[in-house]
Amino acid sequence: MAKVVDFNEAEKKARKRDFDLEKLQYALDHGGIPQDQLENAMELLSKATGKDLYIGTKRSPQSKVRFAQIIARKLELSK
């Protein structure tokens, strides 16, 4: 007689474990602050200012790379 295996419970536990690990990794990547607290803070700032906000970093003064766009065909013609 063949034994029937139901993987539904194992899949549920694996999904929950993966979700918990993702939450923990997010908190570790963002200074120990959980994602829901960051989302609440961003929503509060957005309501207070009336503008859409995002989290970014200030540009370093050492990163002064100038934008240069060169058309390859033009370079070939000038050779």
C-alpha positions as CSV (number, residue, x, y, z in Angstrom):
1,M,0.0,0.0,0.0
2,A,1.4,3.4,-1.0
3,K,1.7,6.1,1.7
4,V,0.1,9.5,0.7
5,V,2.1,12.5,1.9
6,D,0.4,15.9,2.3
7,F,2.9,18.8,2.0
8,N,0.5,21.6,2.8
9,E,1.5,21.9,6.4
10,A,5.3,21.7,5.6
11,E,4.9,24.4,2.9
12,K,3.0,26.7,5.3
13,K,5.8,26.3,7.9
14,A,8.5,26.9,5.3
15,R,6.8,30.1,4.0
16,K,6.4,31.4,7.5
17,R,10.1,30.7,8.3
18,D,11.2,32.4,5.1
19,F,9.0,35.4,5.8
20,D,10.4,35.7,9.4
21,L,14.0,35.4,8.0
22,E,13.3,38.2,5.4
23,K,11.9,40.4,8.2
24,L,15.0,39.8,10.3
25,Q,17.3,40.4,7.4
26,Y,15.6,43.7,6.6
27,A,15.9,44.8,10.2
28,L,19.6,44.0,10.2
29,D,20.1,45.8,6.9
30,H,18.4,48.9,8.2
31,G,20.0,49.4,11.6
32,G,17.7,47.1,13.6
33,I,14.5,49.0,12.7
34,P,11.7,46.8,11.5
35,Q,10.1,47.5,8.1
36,D,6.7,48.3,9.5
37,Q,8.2,51.0,11.7
38,L,10.0,52.5,8.8
39,E,6.8,52.5,6.7
40,N,4.9,54.2,9.4
41,A,7.5,56.9,9.8
42,M,7.6,57.5,6.0
43,E,3.8,57.7,5.9
44,L,3.7,60.1,8.8
45,L,6.4,62.3,7.1
46,S,4.4,62.2,3.9
47,K,1.2,63.3,5.6
48,A,3.0,66.1,7.4
49,T,4.7,67.5,4.3
50,G,2.1,66.6,1.7
51,K,4.8,65.3,-0.6
52,D,6.0,61.9,-1.6
53,L,9.2,61.0,0.2
54,Y,11.9,58.4,-0.1
55,I,14.9,57.4,1.8
56,G,18.2,58.2,0.2
57,T,21.8,59.0,1.1
58,K,23.5,62.4,0.8
59,R,25.9,62.6,-2.1
60,S,29.5,62.4,-1.1
61,P,31.7,65.4,-2.1
62,Q,34.3,63.0,-3.4
63,S,31.9,61.6,-6.0
64,K,32.1,64.4,-8.5
65,V,31.9,62.3,-11.6
66,R,30.9,64.4,-14.6
67,F,28.4,63.1,-17.1
68,A,29.9,62.6,-20.5
69,Q,28.0,61.2,-23.5
70,I,30.0,60.4,-26.7
71,I,28.4,59.1,-29.8
72,A,30.5,56.2,-31.1
73,R,29.9,57.0,-34.8
74,K,31.2,60.5,-34.3
75,L,34.4,59.2,-32.7
76,E,35.0,56.8,-35.6
77,L,34.7,59.6,-38.2
78,S,37.2,61.8,-36.4
79,K,40.0,59.2,-36.5
